[in-house]
Amino acid sequence: MAAKDRIEALVAPIVDDLGFEYVGLEYSSNPKNRLLRLFIDKPEVGIDVDDCATVSREVSAILDVEEPIAGQYTLEVSSPGVERPLFTAAQFAQFVGETAKVQMVLPIDGRRRFKGPIRQVDGETVHLEVDGAQVALEVSSMDKARLAPDLDALFAAKDE
């Protein structure tokens, strides 16, 4: 089992038990600067600093006991924010119609980065509209994915 999968298996149930939505995690295993970034949310309500602190304490305790990460690391607990990371097909399905940015592990037709509206999700395949054409991307082949909202429109709506 990969380190990221082992960490996820340990922390996801804790986050759920605390009453939060486990969104996902990013793990950088660089030996000089290991970073575990955990994303949590509370649908319709959001989270605050106290929520992050609560989850951080509980997750730190289990990671200290189980030691899935060798050596020192930094743990960050965060809200997914407006540029929400997308880790699963189900998360993509929640945001059909929204724009996403996806970076693939390996190039597809010479291209690794894709940006466009999420048109549909079939099983583990996400369909984005990119440059007027549908592109099918497998979630398991994605390196990173996140929502890419029109920030100018968001700020303009906030000012109204």
Backbone as a printed PyTorch tensor [residue, N CA C, xyz], in Angstrom:
tensor([[[  0.8540,  -1.1820,   0.0000],
         [  0.0000,   0.0000,   0.0000],
         [  0.8970,   1.2420,   0.0000]],

        [[  0.6200,   2.1550,  -0.9080],
         [  1.3960,   3.3960,  -1.0010],
         [  1.1890,   4.2270,   0.2640]],

        [[  2.1880,   5.0470,   0.5880],
         [  2.1340,   5.8820,   1.7970],
         [  0.8780,   6.7460,   1.8150]],

        [[  0.5550,   7.3640,   0.6880],
         [ -0.6210,   8.2370,   0.6240],
         [ -1.8920,   7.4520,   0.9250]],

        [[ -2.0010,   6.2340,   0.3790],
         [ -3.1840,   5.4080,   0.6190],
         [ -3.2790,   4.9980,   2.0880]],

        [[ -2.1350,   4.6760,   2.6880],
         [ -2.1230,   4.2800,   4.1050],
         [ -2.5370,   5.4560,   4.9900]],

        [[ -2.0120,   6.6390,   4.6830],
         [ -2.3550,   7.8370,   5.4480],
         [ -3.8530,   8.1170,   5.3170]],

        [[ -4.3490,   8.0270,   4.0940],
         [ -5.7670,   8.2830,   3.8410],
         [ -6.6500,   7.3140,   4.6300]],

        [[ -6.2640,   6.0480,   4.6580],
         [ -7.0390,   5.0400,   5.3880],
         [ -7.0700,   5.3470,   6.8910]],

        [[ -6.0330,   5.9860,   7.4030],
         [ -5.9920,   6.3480,   8.8210],
         [ -6.8030,   7.6050,   9.1340]],

        [[ -6.6730,   8.6320,   8.2750],
         [ -7.2470,   9.9390,   8.6320],
         [ -8.6960,  10.1380,   8.1870]],

        [[ -9.1160,   9.5500,   7.0870],
         [-10.4840,   9.7740,   6.5960],
         [-11.5490,   9.4020,   7.6330]],

        [[-11.4400,   8.2470,   8.3060],
         [-12.4630,   7.9140,   9.3060],
         [-12.4660,   8.8920,  10.4950]],

        [[-11.3130,   9.3980,  10.8630],
         [-11.2420,  10.3590,  11.9740],
         [-11.9800,  11.6370,  11.6010]],

        [[-11.7180,  12.1260,  10.4040],
         [-12.3770,  13.3530,   9.9370],
         [-13.8910,  13.1510,   9.9210]],

        [[-14.3330,  12.0290,   9.3830],
         [-15.7680,  11.7240,   9.3330],
         [-16.3600,  11.6400,  10.7440]],

        [[-15.6490,  10.9640,  11.6570],
         [-16.1340,  10.8090,  13.0340],
         [-16.2620,  12.1530,  13.7470]],

        [[-15.4390,  13.1170,  13.3670],
         [-15.5030,  14.4490,  13.9740],
         [-16.6290,  15.3030,  13.3780]],

        [[-17.3210,  14.7630,  12.3670],
         [-18.4620,  15.4650,  11.7870],
         [-18.1210,  16.3470,  10.6000]],

        [[-16.9570,  16.1170,  10.0020],
         [-16.5530,  16.9000,   8.8410],
         [-16.5550,  16.0230,   7.5970]],

        [[-16.5890,  16.6580,   6.4390],
         [-16.4430,  15.9420,   5.1790],
         [-14.9550,  15.8210,   4.8790]],

        [[-14.5070,  14.6000,   4.6510],
         [-13.1300,  14.3770,   4.2250],
         [-13.0890,  14.6360,   2.7220]],

        [[-12.3870,  15.6900,   2.3000],
         [-12.3160,  16.0420,   0.8850],
         [-11.1760,  15.2790,   0.2170]],

        [[-10.0170,  15.2380,   0.8580],
         [ -8.8750,  14.5290,   0.3060],
         [ -7.5880,  15.0230,   0.9210]],

        [[ -6.4750,  14.4850,   0.4170],
         [ -5.1850,  14.9290,   0.9270],
         [ -4.1590,  14.9830,  -0.1880]],

        [[ -3.2030,  15.8490,   0.0110],
         [ -2.0340,  15.9370,  -0.8610],
         [ -0.8390,  15.5870,   0.0020]],

        [[  0.0520,  14.7410,  -0.5310],
         [  1.2340,  14.3340,   0.2250],
         [  2.4700,  14.5240,  -0.6330]],

        [[  3.3880,  15.3410,  -0.1460],
         [  4.6670,  15.5410,  -0.8150],
         [  5.7090,  14.8100,   0.0140]],

        [[  6.3250,  13.8030,  -0.5650],
         [  7.2630,  12.9540,   0.1780],
         [  8.7110,  13.3900,   0.0340]],

        [[  8.9470,  14.6210,  -0.4070],
         [ 10.3090,  15.1450,  -0.5110],
         [ 10.9800,  15.0060,   0.8570]],

        [[ 12.0990,  14.2570,   0.9610],
         [ 12.7150,  14.0040,   2.2670],
         [ 13.1120,  15.2680,   3.0350]],

        [[ 13.3860,  16.3520,   2.3530],
         [ 13.7940,  17.5800,   3.0360],
         [ 12.6020,  18.3940,   3.5350]],

        [[ 11.4330,  18.1670,   2.9570],
         [ 10.2760,  18.9750,   3.3220],
         [  8.9940,  18.1800,   3.0950]],

        [[  8.7670,  17.1340,   3.9010],
         [  7.5440,  16.3380,   3.7540],
         [  6.3450,  17.1800,   4.1800]],

        [[  5.3080,  17.1460,   3.3630],
         [  4.1230,  17.9380,   3.6430],
         [  2.8730,  17.0870,   3.4420]],

        [[  2.0230,  17.0790,   4.4550],
         [  0.7350,  16.4110,   4.3770],
         [ -0.3240,  17.4950,   4.5140]],

        [[ -1.0460,  17.7500,   3.4230],
         [ -2.0960,  18.7720,   3.4100],
         [ -3.4360,  18.0450,   3.3400]],

        [[ -4.2370,  18.2460,   4.3740],
         [ -5.5190,  17.5760,   4.5120],
         [ -6.6340,  18.5960,   4.2950]],

        [[ -7.5800,  18.2790,   3.4190],
         [ -8.6950,  19.1760,   3.1160],
         [ -9.9670,  18.6420,   3.7530]],

        [[-10.6490,  19.5090,   4.5220],
         [-11.8940,  19.1440,   5.1690],
         [-12.9430,  20.2060,   4.8590]],

        [[-14.2040,  19.8500,   5.0400],
         [-15.2790,  20.8100,   4.7820],
         [-16.4920,  20.4260,   5.6200]],

        [[-17.3990,  21.3540,   5.7350],
         [-18.7390,  21.1140,   6.2750],
         [-19.6770,  21.7070,   5.2490]],

        [[-20.3370,  20.8520,   4.4650],
         [-21.2210,  21.3610,   3.4180],
         [-22.2350,  22.3550,   3.9770]],

        [[-22.4740,  23.4050,   3.2000],
         [-23.4500,  24.4430,   3.5160],
         [-22.9990,  25.3880,   4.6320]],

        [[-22.0100,  24.9920,   5.4280],
         [-21.5920,  25.7920,   6.5790],
         [-20.1610,  26.2990,   6.4100]],

        [[-19.2800,  25.4440,   5.9040],
         [-17.8640,  25.7710,   5.8200],
         [-17.1690,  25.4380,   7.1300]],

        [[-15.8850,  25.7210,   7.1700],
         [-15.1050,  25.4370,   8.3730],
         [-14.3730,  26.6860,   8.8030]],

        [[-13.9130,  26.6780,  10.0500],
         [-13.1430,  27.8050,  10.5480],
         [-11.8310,  27.2980,  11.1520]],

        [[-11.0570,  28.2080,  11.6980],
         [ -9.7330,  27.8680,  12.2370],
         [ -9.8530,  26.8600,  13.3750]],

        [[-10.8650,  27.0010,  14.2100],
         [-11.0460,  26.0600,  15.3200],
         [-11.3140,  24.6460,  14.8080]],

        [[-12.0810,  24.5240,  13.7230],
         [-12.3340,  23.2130,  13.1200],
         [-11.0280,  22.5880,  12.6370]],

        [[-10.2070,  23.3960,  11.9780],
         [ -8.9190,  22.9000,  11.4810],
         [ -8.0270,  22.4550,  12.6370]],

        [[ -8.0310,  23.2270,  13.7310],
         [ -7.2200,  22.8860,  14.8990],
         [ -7.6900,  21.5730,  15.5250]],

        [[ -8.9940,  21.3930,  15.6220],
         [ -9.5530,  20.1610,  16.1880],
         [ -9.1200,  18.9490,  15.3670]],

        [[ -9.2850,  19.0480,  14.0570],
         [ -8.9100,  17.9350,  13.1760],
         [ -7.4030,  17.7060,  13.2320]],

        [[ -6.6310,  18.7740,  13.2440],
         [ -5.1770,  18.6570,  13.3000],
         [ -4.7270,  17.8940,  14.5470]],

        [[ -5.3060,  18.2190,  15.7090],
         [ -4.9390,  17.5250,  16.9560],
         [ -5.2310,  16.0300,  16.8660]],

        [[ -6.4280,  15.7050,  16.3940],
         [ -6.8330,  14.2970,  16.3290],
         [ -6.0110,  13.5100,  15.3000]],

        [[ -5.7940,  14.1130,  14.1440],
         [ -5.0210,  13.4400,  13.0930],
         [ -3.5630,  13.2880,  13.5340]],

        [[ -3.0060,  14.3200,  14.1500],
         [ -1.6210,  14.2410,  14.6360],
         [ -1.4490,  13.0900,  15.6120]],

        [[ -2.4260,  12.9230,  16.5020],
         [ -2.3450,  11.8550,  17.5040],
         [ -2.2770,  10.4830,  16.8450]],

        [[ -3.1460,  10.2380,  15.8630],
         [ -3.1380,   8.9190,  15.2160],
         [ -1.8810,   8.7300,  14.3650]],

        [[ -1.4110,   9.7940,  13.7270],
         [ -0.1960,   9.6740,  12.9130],
         [  1.0300,   9.4390,  13.7990]],

        [[  1.0290,  10.0240,  14.9950],
         [  2.1410,   9.7840,  15.9240],
         [  2.1690,   8.3300,  16.3860]],

        [[  1.0070,   7.7260,  16.5700],
         [  0.9340,   6.3380,  17.0210],
         [  1.2530,   5.3740,  15.8780]],

        [[  0.6370,   5.5950,  14.7330],
         [  0.7690,   4.6620,  13.6020],
         [  2.0410,   4.8720,  12.7860]],

        [[  2.5770,   6.0710,  12.7890],
         [  3.8100,   6.4400,  12.0740],
         [  3.8470,   6.0160,  10.6020]],

        [[  2.8590,   6.4350,   9.7910],
         [  2.8860,   6.0810,   8.3750],
         [  3.9020,   6.9090,   7.5770]],

        [[  4.4130,   7.9800,   8.1870],
         [  5.3880,   8.8430,   7.5290],
         [  6.6900,   8.7600,   8.3030]],

        [[  7.7640,   8.3500,   7.6230],
         [  9.0700,   8.2550,   8.2750],
         [  9.6730,   9.6520,   8.4220]],

        [[ 10.1790,   9.9540,   9.5920],
         [ 10.8470,  11.2420,   9.8010],
         [  9.8650,  12.3670,  10.0590]],

        [[ 10.3750,  13.5870,   9.9870],
         [  9.5630,  14.7650,  10.2560],
         [  8.7340,  15.1520,   9.0330]],

        [[  7.6160,  15.7750,   9.3100],
         [  6.7320,  16.2540,   8.2600],
         [  5.9230,  17.4170,   8.8160]],

        [[  5.3120,  18.1670,   7.9210],
         [  4.4130,  19.2450,   8.3050],
         [  2.9980,  18.8210,   7.9660]],

        [[  2.0830,  18.9920,   8.9210],
         [  0.6630,  18.6990,   8.6980],
         [ -0.0800,  20.0170,   8.5780]],

        [[ -0.8150,  20.1750,   7.4790],
         [ -1.6860,  21.3330,   7.2920],
         [ -3.1100,  20.8150,   7.1320]],

        [[ -4.0320,  21.4200,   7.8600],
         [ -5.4510,  21.0940,   7.7150],
         [ -6.1130,  22.3580,   7.1910]],

        [[ -6.8740,  22.2240,   6.1110],
         [ -7.3740,  23.3930,   5.4100],
         [ -8.7660,  23.1770,   4.8360]],

        [[ -9.4310,  24.2930,   4.5920],
         [-10.6650,  24.3010,   3.8140],
         [-10.2930,  24.0770,   2.3570]],

        [[-11.1660,  23.4720,   1.5650],
         [-10.8490,  23.3170,   0.1470],
         [-10.8460,  24.6420,  -0.6160]],

        [[-11.5260,  25.6710,  -0.1040],
         [-11.5280,  26.9740,  -0.7550],
         [-12.3070,  26.9860,  -2.0610]],

        [[-12.2680,  28.1370,  -2.7430],
         [-13.0230,  28.2690,  -3.9930],
         [-12.3760,  27.4970,  -5.1340]],

        [[-11.0610,  27.3240,  -5.0720],
         [-10.3670,  26.5080,  -6.0760],
         [-10.2130,  25.0910,  -5.5100]],

        [[-11.3440,  24.5270,  -5.1720],
         [-11.4430,  23.2440,  -4.4760],
         [-10.7040,  22.1370,  -5.2150]],

        [[ -9.8380,  21.3980,  -4.5180],
         [ -9.2100,  20.2430,  -5.1570],
         [-10.2470,  19.1380,  -5.3770]],

        [[-10.0750,  18.4020,  -6.4480],
         [-10.9770,  17.3040,  -6.7890],
         [-10.1520,  16.0180,  -6.8080]],

        [[-10.5550,  15.0470,  -6.0010],
         [ -9.7870,  13.8180,  -5.8530],
         [-10.4850,  12.5910,  -6.4050]],

        [[-11.8210,  12.6180,  -6.5010],
         [-12.5790,  11.4290,  -6.8990],
         [-13.5770,  11.7640,  -8.0050]],

        [[-14.0270,  10.7330,  -8.6800],
         [-15.0500,  10.9170,  -9.7140],
         [-16.3250,  11.4930,  -9.1040]],

        [[-16.6670,  11.0590,  -7.9000],
         [-17.8720,  11.5730,  -7.2290],
         [-17.7580,  13.0750,  -6.9880]],

        [[-16.5600,  13.5510,  -6.6610],
         [-16.3780,  14.9890,  -6.4610],
         [-16.5410,  15.7380,  -7.7800]],

        [[-16.0140,  15.1890,  -8.8660],
         [-16.2160,  15.8130, -10.1750],
         [-17.7070,  15.8640, -10.4940]],

        [[-18.4290,  14.7790, -10.2030],
         [-19.8610,  14.7090, -10.4980],
         [-20.6490,  15.7780,  -9.7400]],

        [[-20.2080,  16.1260,  -8.5330],
         [-20.8680,  17.1820,  -7.7480],
         [-20.8100,  18.5260,  -8.4640]],

        [[-19.7950,  18.7080,  -9.3020],
         [-19.5470,  20.0170,  -9.8910],
         [-19.6850,  20.0300, -11.4160]],

        [[-20.5320,  19.1350, -11.9530],
         [-20.7960,  19.1460, -13.3930],
         [-21.2850,  20.5460, -13.7760]],

        [[-20.7180,  21.0810, -14.8530],
         [-21.0560,  22.4290, -15.3110],
         [-20.0250,  23.4610, -14.8790]],

        [[-19.2940,  23.1700, -13.8050],
         [-18.2370,  24.0700, -13.3370],
         [-16.9580,  23.8190, -14.1300]],

        [[-16.0740,  24.8060, -14.1400],
         [-14.7950,  24.6730, -14.8360],
         [-13.7580,  24.0390, -13.9130]],

        [[-12.9780,  23.1290, -14.4730],
         [-11.9210,  22.4560, -13.7140],
         [-10.6040,  22.5520, -14.4640]],

        [[ -9.5190,  22.5650, -13.6970],
         [ -8.1680,  22.4610, -14.2460],
         [ -7.6270,  21.1040, -13.8260]],

        [[ -7.1150,  20.3480, -14.7910],
         [ -6.6180,  19.0090, -14.5220],
         [ -5.2080,  18.8880, -15.0860]],

        [[ -4.3220,  18.3130, -14.2680],
         [ -2.9750,  17.9930, -14.7310],
         [ -2.8230,  16.4810, -14.6690]],

        [[ -2.4660,  15.8890, -15.7870],
         [ -2.3360,  14.4390, -15.8830],
         [ -0.9190,  14.0080, -15.5110]],

        [[ -0.7730,  12.7640, -15.0710],
         [  0.5400,  12.2210, -14.7610],
         [  1.3520,  12.1130, -16.0600]],

        [[  0.7370,  11.5470, -17.0910],
         [  1.3850,  11.3900, -18.3900],
         [  0.5990,  12.1570, -19.4470]],

        [[  1.2790,  12.6380, -20.4790],
         [  0.5810,  13.4000, -21.5280],
         [ -0.4420,  12.5520, -22.2980]],

        [[ -1.4880,  13.2270, -22.7280],
         [ -2.4900,  12.6400, -23.6270],
         [ -2.4220,  13.4690, -24.9000]],

        [[ -2.0710,  12.8340, -25.9900],
         [ -1.8710,  13.5360, -27.2620],
         [ -0.9300,  14.7300, -27.0850]],

        [[  0.1480,  14.5090, -26.3300],
         [  1.1730,  15.5340, -26.1450],
         [  0.8200,  16.6280, -25.1490]],

        [[ -0.2580,  16.4380, -24.4150],
         [ -0.7160,  17.4930, -23.5040],
         [ -0.9790,  16.9170, -22.1080]],

        [[ -0.4970,  17.6270, -21.0670],
         [ -0.7170,  17.1850, -19.6860],
         [ -1.7430,  18.0430, -18.9460]],

        [[ -1.9480,  19.2800, -19.3920],
         [ -2.8510,  20.2020, -18.6900],
         [ -4.1100,  20.4490, -19.5110]],

        [[ -5.2470,  20.3660, -18.8150],
         [ -6.5350,  20.5660, -19.4480],
         [ -7.3790,  21.4820, -18.5670]],

        [[ -8.1360,  22.3750, -19.2000],
         [ -9.0280,  23.2580, -18.4590],
         [-10.3090,  23.4180, -19.2540]],

        [[-11.4280,  23.2140, -18.5770],
         [-12.7130,  23.3870, -19.2310],
         [-13.8490,  22.9470, -18.3400]],

        [[-15.0670,  23.1950, -18.7750],
         [-16.2380,  22.7890, -17.9920],
         [-16.3340,  21.2640, -17.8870]],

        [[-16.7380,  20.8070, -16.7140],
         [-16.9900,  19.3770, -16.5110],
         [-18.3410,  19.0870, -17.1540]],

        [[-18.3650,  18.2520, -18.1710],
         [-19.6060,  17.9630, -18.8910],
         [-20.3240,  16.7430, -18.3480]],

        [[-19.5780,  15.7010, -17.9900],
         [-20.2000,  14.5090, -17.4260],
         [-19.1350,  13.6410, -16.7960]],

        [[-19.5950,  12.6880, -15.9890],
         [-18.7100,  11.7260, -15.3420],
         [-19.3190,  10.3490, -15.5550]],

        [[-18.5430,   9.4560, -16.1550],
         [-18.9690,   8.0720, -16.3730],
         [-18.0130,   7.1680, -15.6140]],

        [[-18.4980,   6.5720, -14.5300],
         [-17.6100,   5.7230, -13.7320],
         [-16.4370,   6.5390, -13.2210]],

        [[-15.2430,   6.1800, -13.6480],
         [-14.0230,   6.8800, -13.2340],
         [-13.4790,   7.7870, -14.3300]],

        [[-14.3040,   8.0650, -15.3540],
         [-13.8930,   8.9220, -16.4630],
         [-14.6180,  10.2600, -16.3830]],

        [[-13.8280,  11.3260, -16.4350],
         [-14.3630,  12.6860, -16.4020],
         [-14.2750,  13.2530, -17.8110]],

        [[-15.3640,  13.8620, -18.2660],
         [-15.3890,  14.4720, -19.5950],
         [-15.3790,  15.9870, -19.4350]],

        [[-14.3010,  16.6160, -19.9290],
         [-14.1980,  18.0730, -19.9460],
         [-14.3930,  18.5530, -21.3670]],

        [[-14.9340,  19.7570, -21.4970],
         [-14.9890,  20.3950, -22.8040],
         [-13.7720,  21.3120, -22.8840]],

        [[-12.8530,  20.9720, -23.7750],
         [-11.6140,  21.7300, -23.9250],
         [-11.4940,  22.1850, -25.3690]],

        [[-11.4140,  23.4780, -25.5750],
         [-11.2870,  24.0440, -26.9210],
         [-12.3770,  23.5220, -27.8580]],

        [[-13.6040,  23.4140, -27.3500],
         [-14.7420,  23.0120, -28.1710],
         [-14.8900,  21.5210, -28.3930]],

        [[-13.9920,  20.7110, -27.8300],
         [-14.0760,  19.2580, -28.0030],
         [-14.1570,  18.5810, -26.6370]],

        [[-14.8140,  17.4220, -26.6030],
         [-14.8870,  16.6390, -25.3600],
         [-13.6020,  15.8360, -25.1920]],

        [[-13.0360,  15.8980, -23.9970],
         [-11.8320,  15.1320, -23.6730],
         [-12.1670,  14.2250, -22.4950]],

        [[-11.8760,  12.9150, -22.6380],
         [-12.1290,  11.9430, -21.5780],
         [-10.8480,  11.7320, -20.7850]],

        [[-10.9300,  11.9420, -19.4630],
         [ -9.7570,  11.8320, -18.5920],
         [-10.0570,  10.8560, -17.4520]],

        [[ -9.1670,   9.9000, -17.2490],
         [ -9.3330,   8.9330, -16.1620],
         [ -8.8510,   9.5440, -14.8510]],

        [[ -9.6690,   9.4650, -13.8090],
         [ -9.3060,  10.0250, -12.5120],
         [ -8.0040,   9.4140, -11.9990]],

        [[ -7.8140,   8.1110, -12.1910],
         [ -6.6100,   7.4370, -11.6930],
         [ -5.3340,   7.9120, -12.3820]],

        [[ -5.4590,   8.5620, -13.5260],
         [ -4.2910,   9.0610, -14.2640],
         [ -4.0320,  10.5450, -14.0220]],

        [[ -4.8270,  11.1480, -13.1400],
         [ -4.6610,  12.5730, -12.8530],
         [ -3.6060,  12.7820, -11.7740]],

        [[ -2.7770,  13.7990, -11.9790],
         [ -1.8060,  14.1920, -10.9660],
         [ -2.4620,  15.1530,  -9.9860]],

        [[ -3.1230,  16.1830, -10.5200],
         [ -3.8320,  17.1760,  -9.7090],
         [ -5.0600,  17.6310, -10.4680]],

        [[ -6.0910,  17.9730,  -9.7040],
         [ -7.2960,  18.5370, -10.3170],
         [ -7.9480,  19.4630,  -9.2980]],

        [[ -8.4820,  20.5750,  -9.8090],
         [ -9.1940,  21.4990,  -8.9280],
         [-10.1700,  22.3150,  -9.7350]],

        [[-11.1460,  22.8750,  -9.0200],
         [-12.0760,  23.7770,  -9.6800],
         [-11.3290,  25.0360, -10.0850]],

        [[-11.7630,  25.6480, -11.1600],
         [-11.1450,  26.8790, -11.6590],
         [-12.2440,  27.9090, -11.8910]],

        [[-12.8030,  28.4420, -10.8040],
         [-13.8970,  29.3950, -10.9690],
         [-13.4130,  30.7070, -11.5750]],

        [[-14.3370,  31.4270, -12.1720],
         [-14.0450,  32.7600, -12.7010],
         [-13.9940,  33.7020, -11.5010]],

        [[-12.7910,  33.9800, -11.0130],
         [-12.6370,  34.7790,  -9.8000],
         [-13.1500,  36.2050,  -9.9720]],

        [[-12.9900,  36.7680, -11.1590],
         [-13.5110,  38.1280, -11.4000],
         [-15.0310,  38.1560, -11.2180]],

        [[-15.7070,  37.1440, -11.7350],
         [-17.1580,  37.0830, -11.5940],
         [-17.5570,  36.8820, -10.1350]],

        [[-16.7930,  36.0550,  -9.4100],
         [-17.0840,  35.8260,  -7.9880],
         [-16.9550,  37.1240,  -7.1930]],

        [[-15.8730,  37.8660,  -7.4360],
         [-15.6670,  39.1070,  -6.6930],
         [-16.6940,  40.1620,  -7.0900]],

        [[-17.0730,  40.1940,  -8.3640],
         [-18.0810,  41.1390,  -8.8100],
         [-19.4310,  40.8390,  -8.1410]],

        [[-19.7690,  39.5510,  -8.0310],
         [-21.0310,  39.1660,  -7.3900],
         [-21.0020,  39.5060,  -5.9130]],

        [[-19.8470,  39.3880,  -5.2890],
         [-19.7060,  39.6850,  -3.8630],
         [-19.9100,  41.1840,  -3.6030]],

        [[-19.4810,  42.0140,  -4.5280],
         [-19.5850,  43.4610,  -4.3760],
         [-21.0110,  43.9800,  -4.5710]],

        [[-21.8730,  43.1540,  -5.1810],
         [-23.2360,  43.6070,  -5.4670],
         [-24.1070,  43.5910,  -4.2280]]])
